[in-house]
């Protein structure tokens, strides 16, 4: 999840998001951030779109990919792309509420397509303080 959060910091969008996709052995496949790729087909420019476009160019469609995402989008085109890429699990970090409360269609989509959704809950926190000397 750390890598997805770092990707989101590269975004210049109003609601920055980062996405990091790994295989079933947790090796990095692709990453992306919101605003990195602008799509001409639809108005979406979220982090998932960026990562999935890279994935289509570089890798064959496989199975059991795991997606870590800092902000879960609710756009239909991205949900369809998740199904196409055969994502089996999505870990999400949401700073603006939970997807269970706001987007019931995401839950039903995940159930119908055999995708496991899980909210990431950090177990450790690291805090750094910088001081001028």
C-alpha positions as CSV (number, residue, x, y, z in Angstrom):
1,X,0.0,0.0,0.0
2,X,3.0,2.3,0.6
3,X,3.8,2.3,-3.1
4,X,0.2,3.2,-4.1
5,X,0.3,6.1,-1.5
6,X,3.7,7.3,-3.0
7,X,2.2,7.2,-6.5
8,X,-0.7,9.4,-5.4
9,X,1.8,12.1,-4.3
10,X,2.9,12.4,-7.9
11,X,-0.6,13.4,-9.0
12,X,-1.5,17.0,-9.6
13,X,-5.3,16.2,-9.7
14,X,-7.8,17.7,-7.2
15,X,-8.3,14.2,-5.7
16,X,-4.9,12.4,-6.1
17,X,-4.8,8.7,-6.2
18,X,-2.2,6.0,-6.7
19,X,-2.4,2.4,-8.0
20,X,0.0,-0.5,-7.7
21,X,-0.6,-3.9,-9.2
22,X,1.3,-7.0,-8.3
23,X,1.1,-10.7,-9.3
24,X,0.1,-13.5,-7.0
25,X,3.7,-13.7,-5.7
26,X,3.7,-9.9,-4.9
27,X,6.1,-8.9,-7.7
28,X,5.4,-5.5,-9.1
29,X,3.6,-5.5,-12.5
30,X,2.7,-1.8,-13.0
31,X,1.9,1.3,-11.1
32,X,0.1,4.6,-11.9
33,X,-1.3,7.8,-10.5
34,X,-4.3,9.9,-11.4
35,X,-3.7,12.3,-14.2
36,X,-0.8,10.4,-15.6
37,X,-2.8,9.2,-18.6
38,X,-5.5,11.2,-20.2
39,X,-8.0,8.9,-22.0
40,X,-9.7,10.1,-25.3
41,X,-12.3,7.3,-25.0
42,X,-13.8,8.5,-21.8
43,X,-13.5,11.3,-19.3
44,X,-11.8,9.2,-16.7
45,X,-8.2,9.9,-15.7
46,X,-7.9,8.0,-12.5
47,X,-5.0,6.0,-11.2
48,X,-6.4,2.6,-12.2
49,X,-6.7,3.8,-15.8
50,X,-3.1,4.7,-15.9
51,X,-1.9,1.4,-14.4
52,X,-4.2,-0.7,-16.6
53,X,-3.1,1.1,-19.8
54,X,0.5,0.2,-18.9
55,X,-0.5,-3.3,-18.1
56,X,-2.1,-3.8,-21.5
57,X,1.0,-2.6,-23.3
58,X,3.5,-4.7,-21.3
59,X,1.9,-7.9,-20.1
60,X,-0.4,-10.6,-21.3
61,X,-3.7,-10.7,-19.5
62,X,-3.1,-13.2,-16.6
63,X,-5.0,-14.0,-13.5
64,X,-4.9,-13.4,-9.8
65,X,-3.4,-9.9,-9.9
66,X,-3.7,-7.9,-6.7
67,X,-4.4,-4.2,-6.9
68,X,-3.4,-1.7,-4.1
69,X,-5.2,1.6,-4.6
70,X,-5.2,4.7,-2.4
71,X,-8.6,6.1,-3.5
72,X,-11.3,3.8,-4.9
73,X,-12.9,5.4,-8.0
74,X,-16.6,4.6,-8.8
75,X,-16.5,5.1,-12.6
76,X,-18.0,2.2,-14.6
77,X,-15.2,2.1,-17.3
78,X,-12.6,1.4,-14.6
79,X,-14.7,-1.3,-13.0
80,X,-15.0,-3.0,-16.4
81,X,-11.2,-2.7,-16.9
82,X,-10.6,-4.4,-13.6
83,X,-12.7,-7.4,-14.7
84,X,-10.9,-7.5,-18.1
85,X,-7.5,-7.6,-16.4
86,X,-8.6,-10.4,-14.0
87,X,-7.8,-8.6,-10.8
88,X,-8.7,-11.1,-8.0
89,X,-8.2,-8.8,-4.9
90,X,-8.3,-5.1,-4.3
91,X,-6.8,-3.5,-1.2
92,X,-8.0,0.1,-0.9
93,X,-7.1,3.0,1.3
94,X,-9.8,5.5,1.5
95,X,-9.5,8.8,3.2
96,X,-13.0,9.9,2.4
97,X,-15.2,7.3,4.0
98,X,-15.6,3.7,3.1
99,X,-16.7,2.3,-0.2
100,X,-19.3,0.1,1.6
101,X,-21.3,3.2,2.6
102,X,-21.0,5.2,-0.6
103,X,-20.9,2.8,-3.5
104,X,-23.0,-0.3,-3.2
105,X,-22.6,-0.9,-6.9
106,X,-18.8,-1.5,-6.4
107,X,-19.5,-4.1,-3.8
108,X,-22.1,-5.9,-6.0
109,X,-19.7,-5.7,-9.0
110,X,-16.9,-7.3,-6.9
111,X,-19.2,-10.1,-5.7
112,X,-20.5,-10.9,-9.2
113,X,-17.0,-11.0,-10.6
114,X,-15.3,-12.9,-7.7
115,X,-13.1,-10.0,-6.7
116,X,-12.2,-9.7,-3.0
117,X,-12.3,-6.2,-1.6
118,X,-10.5,-5.3,1.6
119,X,-9.9,-2.0,3.3
120,X,-6.3,-1.6,4.2
121,X,-5.7,-0.8,7.9
122,X,-2.2,0.2,8.7
123,X,-0.5,-1.7,11.5
124,X,2.4,0.6,12.0
125,X,2.9,4.3,11.7
126,X,6.2,6.1,11.1
127,X,6.4,9.8,11.8
128,X,9.4,12.0,10.8
129,X,10.0,15.5,12.1
130,X,12.5,17.7,10.4
131,X,14.1,20.6,12.2
132,X,16.4,23.3,11.0
133,X,19.7,23.5,12.8
